[in-house]
Amino acid sequence: MSVLVAEARKVPAFMRRDFLVMLSYRAAFAGDLFYIAIQAVMFGFVAELIDPSKLPSYGGVPASYFDFVMIGVVITTVCTVLLQRVAMAVRQEQMIGTLEALLVTPTSATTVQVGSVAFDLVFVPIRMALLLAAVAVTLGLGYQASGILPSLVLLAGLVPFVWGLGLMTAAAIVTFRRGTGPLGVIMSVLGLASGAFFPLALLPEWLQRLAQANPVAIAMEGTREALIGGVGWAAIGSDFIVMVVLSGAAMFAGVAAFRVALAREHRRGTLGLY
């Protein structure tokens, strides 16, 4: 227990470092928010071109395209940022020459991974929630307040899945020094098969079947049921169990792959190379 407490006390140091780094690059931070805001405005105009009859209903409530797509934008953005951060945390430590130094200290590899993404796990959802609130005030969104807590639970269940994928990518980076290319492919496939920007009913049948086992799609549809349909905790149904199981499997596979990659580089003496 004392070891766990000692490791946990190191996480705030990582968070403080990342917070200071963010403050050092204010223009990049502002530009990121501006880009997302432009996306929201663009989809607001696209919504005027969409036939409402083609959109699904949630809890008996017809969805407007803007309400529908903003949930897709927020969830895919959160997933993409977290996936990139988990994977690129290792690459960043490699490039600045601190990865090997960190791993030869009494700090465990797990603590390094958790600490490297802890700030983003807290800050990214808050940032996107504030953006969503700003869009709701300025452009108008018909979401139900009763769906906020169920949506947060769905998002929390999705995080281990994204984290596991990020750890698998991090393992590839440790082994091959490259490996960031698959990040875009992974999120493109998951985004396409999740109905982020258009209803799942418009997809080919095989993609619709794939979406039934896609944690991103499960979280997205559940969030729409909660926020648009106002069904509250009923949005967390049997599909949530499927998402949690897949998230656990992805996390287990990611941790195993990352540990195997680190052990291999330790044996070869090449951990500090980049």
LINQUIJO-V36201 format. One record per residue. N is the residue number from 1. RES is the residue in one letter. SS is DSSP state (H for helix, E for strand, - for the rest). PHI is phi in radians with two decimals (* if undefined). PSI is psi in whole degrees, 0 to 359 (none if undefined). Layout:
((N & RES & SS & PHI & PSI) (N & RES & SS & PHI & PSI))
This chain:
((1 & M & - & * & 319) (2 & S & H & -1.11 & 327) (3 & V & H & -1.15 & 317) (4 & L & H & -1.09 & 318) (5 & V & H & -1.12 & 318) (6 & A & H & -1.10 & 319) (7 & E & H & -1.19 & 319) (8 & A & H & -1.11 & 328) (9 & R & H & -1.20 & 343) (10 & K & H & -1.43 & 338) (11 & V & H & -1.07 & 316) (12 & P & H & -1.00 & 330) (13 & A & H & -1.13 & 319) (14 & F & H & -1.09 & 317) (15 & M & H & -1.11 & 319) (16 & R & H & -1.10 & 319) (17 & R & H & -1.05 & 312) (18 & D & H & -1.18 & 327) (19 & F & H & -1.13 & 317) (20 & L & H & -1.17 & 324) (21 & V & H & -1.10 & 317) (22 & M & H & -1.07 & 318) (23 & L & H & -1.14 & 334) (24 & S & H & -1.34 & 342) (25 & Y & - & -2.18 & 61) (26 & R & H & -1.13 & 324) (27 & A & H & -1.12 & 319) (28 & A & H & -1.13 & 320) (29 & F & H & -1.11 & 312) (30 & A & H & -1.11 & 321) (31 & G & H & -1.12 & 324) (32 & D & H & -1.12 & 314) (33 & L & H & -1.12 & 321) (34 & F & H & -1.11 & 319) (35 & Y & H & -1.08 & 316) (36 & I & H & -1.15 & 321) (37 & A & H & -1.11 & 321) (38 & I & H & -1.10 & 321) (39 & Q & H & -1.02 & 317) (40 & A & H & -1.08 & 316) (41 & V & H & -1.11 & 318) (42 & M & H & -1.06 & 314) (43 & F & H & -1.18 & 333) (44 & G & H & -1.09 & 320) (45 & F & H & -1.28 & 322) (46 & V & H & -1.07 & 326) (47 & A & H & -1.01 & 332) (48 & E & H & -1.23 & 343) (49 & L & H & -1.68 & 351) (50 & I & - & -1.57 & 135) (51 & D & - & -1.31 & 116) (52 & P & H & -1.03 & 334) (53 & S & H & -1.19 & 343) (54 & K & H & -1.49 & 352) (55 & L & - & -1.61 & 148) (56 & P & - & -1.33 & 167) (57 & S & E & -1.89 & 149) (58 & Y & E & -2.21 & 120) (59 & G & - & 1.07 & 29) (60 & G & - & 1.43 & 3) (61 & V & E & -1.82 & 118) (62 & P & E & -1.10 & 136) (63 & A & - & -1.63 & 136) (64 & S & - & -1.39 & 156) (65 & Y & H & -1.12 & 324) (66 & F & H & -1.13 & 314) (67 & D & H & -1.05 & 318) (68 & F & H & -1.11 & 310) (69 & V & H & -1.36 & 332) (70 & M & H & -1.15 & 327) (71 & I & H & -1.15 & 320) (72 & G & H & -1.11 & 318) (73 & V & H & -1.08 & 314) (74 & V & H & -1.13 & 312) (75 & I & H & -1.20 & 318) (76 & T & H & -1.17 & 325) (77 & T & H & -1.16 & 315) (78 & V & H & -1.04 & 314) (79 & C & H & -1.10 & 317) (80 & T & H & -1.13 & 315) (81 & V & H & -1.11 & 315) (82 & L & H & -1.17 & 319) (83 & L & H & -1.09 & 314) (84 & Q & H & -1.09 & 319) (85 & R & H & -1.18 & 316) (86 & V & H & -1.07 & 316) (87 & A & H & -1.27 & 316) (88 & M & H & -1.39 & 347) (89 & A & H & -1.05 & 319) (90 & V & H & -1.18 & 316) (91 & R & H & -1.08 & 320) (92 & Q & H & -1.11 & 316) (93 & E & H & -1.12 & 324) (94 & Q & H & -1.08 & 312) (95 & M & H & -1.18 & 325) (96 & I & - & -1.61 & 1) (97 & G & - & 1.38 & 22) (98 & T & - & -1.90 & 355) (99 & L & H & -1.11 & 309) (100 & E & H & -1.14 & 322) (101 & A & H & -1.10 & 320) (102 & L & H & -1.14 & 318) (103 & L & H & -1.37 & 346) (104 & V & - & -1.62 & 355) (105 & T & - & -1.42 & 172) (106 & P & - & -1.19 & 5) (107 & T & - & -1.40 & 127) (108 & S & - & -1.29 & 158) (109 & A & H & -1.08 & 325) (110 & T & H & -1.11 & 318) (111 & T & H & -1.12 & 321) (112 & V & H & -1.06 & 315) (113 & Q & H & -1.15 & 314) (114 & V & H & -1.11 & 314) (115 & G & H & -1.10 & 325) (116 & S & H & -1.20 & 337) (117 & V & H & -2.04 & 359) (118 & A & H & -1.04 & 317) (119 & F & H & -1.09 & 317) (120 & D & H & -1.20 & 325) (121 & L & H & -1.06 & 329) (122 & V & H & -1.55 & 316) (123 & F & H & -1.40 & 319) (124 & V & H & -1.07 & 311) (125 & P & H & -1.06 & 323) (126 & I & H & -1.13 & 316) (127 & R & H & -1.06 & 316) (128 & M & H & -1.23 & 326) (129 & A & H & -1.14 & 319) (130 & L & H & -1.14 & 321) (131 & L & H & -1.10 & 316) (132 & L & H & -1.09 & 320) (133 & A & H & -1.13 & 320) (134 & A & H & -1.13 & 318) (135 & V & H & -1.12 & 320) (136 & A & H & -1.09 & 321) (137 & V & H & -1.29 & 319) (138 & T & H & -1.51 & 319) (139 & L & - & -1.91 & 341) (140 & G & - & 1.59 & 122) (141 & L & - & -2.40 & 138) (142 & G & - & -1.71 & 56) (143 & Y & - & -1.63 & 154) (144 & Q & - & -1.72 & 131) (145 & A & H & -1.10 & 332) (146 & S & H & -1.17 & 345) (147 & G & H & -1.62 & 358) (148 & I & H & -1.16 & 308) (149 & L & H & -1.12 & 313) (150 & P & H & -1.02 & 324) (151 & S & H & -1.14 & 320) (152 & L & H & -1.13 & 323) (153 & V & H & -1.14 & 317) (154 & L & H & -1.08 & 317) (155 & L & H & -1.13 & 321) (156 & A & H & -1.11 & 324) (157 & G & H & -1.22 & 337) (158 & L & H & -1.46 & 334) (159 & V & H & -0.98 & 314) (160 & P & H & -1.06 & 329) (161 & F & H & -1.14 & 312) (162 & V & H & -1.12 & 319) (163 & W & H & -1.09 & 317) (164 & G & H & -1.06 & 317) (165 & L & H & -1.09 & 321) (166 & G & H & -1.13 & 322) (167 & L & H & -1.17 & 323) (168 & M & H & -1.10 & 319) (169 & T & H & -1.17 & 321) (170 & A & H & -1.09 & 323) (171 & A & H & -1.09 & 320) (172 & A & H & -1.14 & 323) (173 & I & H & -1.17 & 317) (174 & V & H & -1.08 & 322) (175 & T & H & -1.40 & 314) (176 & F & H & -1.89 & 357) (177 & R & - & 1.19 & 350) (178 & R & - & -2.25 & 181) (179 & G & - & 2.38 & 4) (180 & T & - & -1.33 & 343) (181 & G & H & -0.98 & 316) (182 & P & H & -1.08 & 343) (183 & L & H & -0.99 & 310) (184 & G & H & -1.12 & 322) (185 & V & H & -1.12 & 314) (186 & I & H & -1.02 & 310) (187 & M & H & -1.25 & 331) (188 & S & H & -1.15 & 316) (189 & V & H & -1.14 & 313) (190 & L & H & -1.11 & 321) (191 & G & H & -1.17 & 318) (192 & L & H & -1.11 & 321) (193 & A & - & -1.61 & 16) (194 & S & - & -1.97 & 351) (195 & G & - & 1.23 & 37) (196 & A & - & -1.16 & 320) (197 & F & - & -2.02 & 352) (198 & F & - & -2.70 & 156) (199 & P & - & -1.05 & 146) (200 & L & H & -1.08 & 331) (201 & A & H & -1.12 & 341) (202 & L & H & -1.51 & 350) (203 & L & - & -1.40 & 159) (204 & P & - & -1.00 & 154) (205 & E & H & -1.02 & 322) (206 & W & H & -1.20 & 329) (207 & L & H & -1.27 & 328) (208 & Q & H & -1.12 & 321) (209 & R & H & -1.17 & 321) (210 & L & H & -1.11 & 324) (211 & A & H & -1.11 & 333) (212 & Q & - & -1.14 & 338) (213 & A & - & -2.03 & 21) (214 & N & - & -1.80 & 109) (215 & P & H & -0.97 & 327) (216 & V & H & -1.14 & 317) (217 & A & H & -1.14 & 320) (218 & I & H & -1.11 & 314) (219 & A & H & -1.13 & 322) (220 & M & H & -1.20 & 314) (221 & E & H & -1.19 & 322) (222 & G & H & -1.13 & 321) (223 & T & H & -1.14 & 321) (224 & R & H & -1.16 & 321) (225 & E & H & -1.05 & 319) (226 & A & H & -1.29 & 314) (227 & L & H & -1.48 & 321) (228 & I & - & -1.54 & 312) (229 & G & - & -1.38 & 342) (230 & G & - & 1.16 & 28) (231 & V & - & -1.43 & 355) (232 & G & H & 1.14 & 225) (233 & W & H & -1.21 & 347) (234 & A & H & -1.14 & 343) (235 & A & H & -1.18 & 337) (236 & I & - & -1.60 & 86) (237 & G & - & -1.80 & 208) (238 & S & H & -1.14 & 332) (239 & D & H & -1.11 & 333) (240 & F & H & -1.12 & 325) (241 & I & H & -1.12 & 318) (242 & V & H & -1.04 & 316) (243 & M & H & -1.10 & 317) (244 & V & H & -1.14 & 319) (245 & V & H & -1.10 & 313) (246 & L & H & -1.15 & 323) (247 & S & H & -1.13 & 317) (248 & G & H & -1.10 & 319) (249 & A & H & -1.14 & 318) (250 & A & H & -1.13 & 320) (251 & M & H & -1.15 & 316) (252 & F & H & -1.07 & 314) (253 & A & H & -1.12 & 321) (254 & G & H & -1.15 & 315) (255 & V & H & -1.09 & 316) (256 & A & H & -1.09 & 315) (257 & A & H & -1.10 & 319) (258 & F & H & -1.15 & 318) (259 & R & H & -1.16 & 320) (260 & V & H & -1.10 & 318) (261 & A & H & -1.12 & 316) (262 & L & H & -1.12 & 317) (263 & A & H & -1.08 & 320) (264 & R & H & -1.10 & 314) (265 & E & H & -1.19 & 326) (266 & H & H & -1.07 & 315) (267 & R & H & -1.10 & 322) (268 & R & H & -1.46 & 347) (269 & G & - & 1.24 & 27) (270 & T & - & -2.02 & 17) (271 & L & - & -1.10 & 327) (272 & G & - & -1.49 & 357) (273 & L & - & -1.40 & 149) (274 & Y & - & -2.52 & none))
